[in-house]
Amino acid sequence: MNSPKGVLPSGVLPRLDTFAGALERCSGWGWLVLRSENRLLLTTDHTVSAVEMAAGIGEEVQHYLSMRMLGGPVVVLPSAAAAPGRWLILTESADEASQVNLIRLRARGALTHRLGTLVPLPPSRIDGGGVRWLGEVPAAKPFLPPFSAVVAALRAVTETAGSS
C-alpha cells in the first residue's frame, strides 16, 4: 500500500532527525514551528515558553524537577568557541508570569523566552554546531512543567550552591 508522497501511513511516526519529520511532529503537538534554512524555530506562545540557562545550572535544575516528577523537555544548544553550552528548558506558558519571577531568573543568569520569541529546536544547526534534545526524543506531546516550578527549581539549586 503506497501513501501519497510526503504523507506517512497511519501509525507511522515521522523521523525526528529530519526537518520535515521534526516539523510534522512538533506541529502535531500544537506548537507553532517554522523552518528557516537550517533551523527549526519554535514560536513561544500561550502554550509553551522556554527558560534558557547555562548547561551546568540547567542540569541541576532539570535534576531538581525530575526528582519531583516535573521534568520536561530540554533543548541543548551547542557550545560556541567563546561561550559554554546553554540549555532551553521548555515550560508551560510564561506569558502571565509576574515581574518578580522574571527578575529572579535574570538575576541568576537565565533568560525567559515568551510572547512570540523564536527558539531553535532539533535538528537545527546554529553557531557552534547542532541543536539536540537532552535524552530521548519525545515520542508523544511532552509534559511541560509549570513556569513557576522552573523558577523555584532554579532558585533552590542556586541558593544551595551559595548564590543569592
Secondary structure, 3 states (H helix, E strand, C coil): CCCCCCCCCCCCCCCCCCHHHHHHHHHHCCCEEEEECCEEEEECCCCCEEEEEEHHHHHHHHHHHHHCCCCCCEEEECCECCECCEEEEEECCCCCCCHHHHHHHHHCCCEEECCCCEEEECCCEECCEECEECCCCCCCCCCCCCHHHHHHHHHHHHHHCCCC
